[in-house]
Amino acid sequence: PSAPPQAVSVVTLGTNNST
């Protein structure tokens, strides 16, 4: 979407760290 890749990076990092 319009959201920047930085925001997605934080989400992916958080989910990846949770696993």
N, C-alpha and C positions, 0 to 999 in steps of 0.2 A: 504493500500500500504506500501511502504518502510518507509513512513513518520512516525515519532515517535508519540505516543499517546498524548504527551504534545501539539503538534501543533493542533491536533483535539480538545483537551480540550479547547484551546483558541477560536477556531472557534465556538464550541458548546456554550461556555459561552457567546460569543458576540451575537450569534443569540438568545440565551435564554433571554439575557438582553434586546434585541431589542423588543421582544414580549411584 
